[in-house]
Amino acid sequence: MQVNNSQPSFGSTLLKLTPDTPIVNKYLNTVSQYFELKGFAGDKLIMKPQLAADQIDFSQAAVIPKGNDSMLIVGKDGGPGGADTFIGRILKETFPNDKAIVYTDDIAPVKLEGPVIDMDF
């Protein structure tokens, strides 16, 4: 069986911050209950968060500052059961009316080629 995926599979959660938001804030404290946070910097990572995701373990979340007004949180994997989806969901559930949290699902559909595998035994 061959699996073709045309784009990297990841999601991300953008946190829009105000000038008075402390660096260690309620959002990062919430995520740090589930993941070890690793900080990353640089324009290359802001444009391609998958590069940061490739450098972390499944127990970690990448925190990427985007200028002075926002930061991006990226997990190791995407999809319905992945870290990216979990991070976005837990922040939205913890802060349901907070407009600062923007989850983006950038996951390309997986295309399977080949015969169907019978899993019934």
C-alpha positions as CSV (number, residue, x, y, z in Angstrom):
1,M,0.0,0.0,0.0
2,Q,1.3,3.4,-0.9
3,V,0.2,6.5,1.0
4,N,0.4,9.8,-0.9
5,N,0.0,13.1,1.0
6,S,0.5,16.2,-1.1
7,Q,1.1,18.6,1.9
8,P,2.5,18.3,5.4
9,S,-0.1,17.3,8.0
10,F,-0.3,19.8,10.7
11,G,-2.6,22.2,12.4
12,S,-1.7,25.2,14.5
13,T,-3.2,27.5,17.1
14,L,-2.6,31.2,16.7
15,L,-2.8,33.3,19.9
16,K,-3.5,37.0,19.3
17,L,-1.9,38.9,22.2
18,T,-2.3,42.4,23.5
19,P,0.6,44.5,24.5
20,D,-0.1,43.8,28.2
21,T,-0.2,40.0,27.9
22,P,2.6,38.5,29.9
23,I,5.0,36.1,28.1
24,V,4.0,33.3,30.4
25,N,0.3,33.6,30.2
26,K,-2.9,31.6,30.8
27,Y,-2.7,30.0,27.3
28,L,0.8,28.7,27.7
29,N,0.0,27.6,31.3
30,T,-2.9,25.6,30.0
31,V,-0.9,23.9,27.2
32,S,2.0,23.2,29.6
33,Q,-0.3,20.9,31.7
34,Y,-0.3,18.5,28.8
35,F,2.9,19.2,26.8
36,E,6.5,20.3,27.4
37,L,6.8,23.7,25.7
38,K,9.8,24.3,23.4
39,G,10.4,27.8,22.1
40,F,11.5,28.5,18.5
41,A,12.2,31.7,16.7
42,G,12.9,32.9,13.1
43,D,11.0,33.9,10.0
44,K,11.5,30.5,8.4
45,L,9.6,28.8,11.2
46,I,6.8,31.4,11.2
47,M,6.2,30.7,7.5
48,K,6.5,26.9,7.8
49,P,5.4,25.7,11.2
50,Q,5.9,22.1,10.0
51,L,9.7,22.7,10.4
52,A,9.2,23.3,14.2
53,A,6.9,20.2,14.4
54,D,9.6,18.1,12.8
55,Q,12.0,19.1,15.6
56,I,9.8,18.2,18.6
57,D,8.7,14.9,20.2
58,F,5.1,13.8,20.7
59,S,5.2,15.0,24.3
60,Q,6.2,18.5,23.3
61,A,4.6,21.6,21.7
62,A,6.4,24.3,19.7
63,V,5.8,27.9,20.6
64,I,6.7,30.3,17.8
65,P,6.5,34.1,18.4
66,K,5.0,36.0,15.5
67,G,6.0,39.6,16.1
68,N,4.9,41.4,19.2
69,D,1.2,40.6,18.8
70,S,0.8,36.9,18.4
71,M,2.3,33.4,18.9
72,L,1.8,30.1,17.2
73,I,1.5,26.8,19.1
74,V,2.2,23.7,17.0
75,G,2.1,20.0,18.1
76,K,3.9,17.1,16.6
77,D,1.0,15.7,14.5
78,G,-2.3,16.7,13.1
79,G,-5.6,15.0,12.4
80,P,-8.6,14.3,14.6
81,G,-6.5,12.5,17.3
82,G,-3.4,14.6,16.9
83,A,-1.6,17.0,19.2
84,D,-2.5,20.1,17.1
85,T,-6.2,19.4,17.3
86,F,-6.0,18.6,21.0
87,I,-4.2,21.9,21.7
88,G,-6.7,23.9,19.8
89,R,-9.6,22.1,21.4
90,I,-8.3,22.4,25.0
91,L,-7.7,26.1,24.6
92,K,-11.2,26.7,23.1
93,E,-12.8,24.6,25.9
94,T,-10.8,26.3,28.6
95,F,-11.5,29.8,27.2
96,P,-14.7,29.5,25.2
97,N,-15.4,33.2,24.6
98,D,-11.8,34.2,23.9
99,K,-11.4,35.6,20.4
100,A,-7.6,35.5,20.8
101,I,-7.5,31.8,20.0
102,V,-7.6,30.9,16.3
103,Y,-7.2,27.2,15.5
104,T,-6.3,26.3,11.8
105,D,-6.5,22.8,10.4
106,D,-4.0,22.6,7.6
107,I,-4.2,18.9,7.1
108,A,-4.3,17.6,3.6
109,P,-6.6,14.6,2.8
110,V,-4.8,11.3,2.7
111,K,-5.1,9.4,-0.5
112,L,-4.6,5.7,-0.4
113,E,-3.7,3.7,-3.4
114,G,-3.7,-0.1,-3.7
115,P,-5.9,-3.0,-2.7
116,V,-8.2,-3.0,0.2
117,I,-6.9,-4.9,3.2
118,D,-9.4,-7.2,4.8
119,M,-9.1,-6.7,8.5
120,D,-11.7,-9.3,9.5
121,F,-10.3,-12.5,10.8
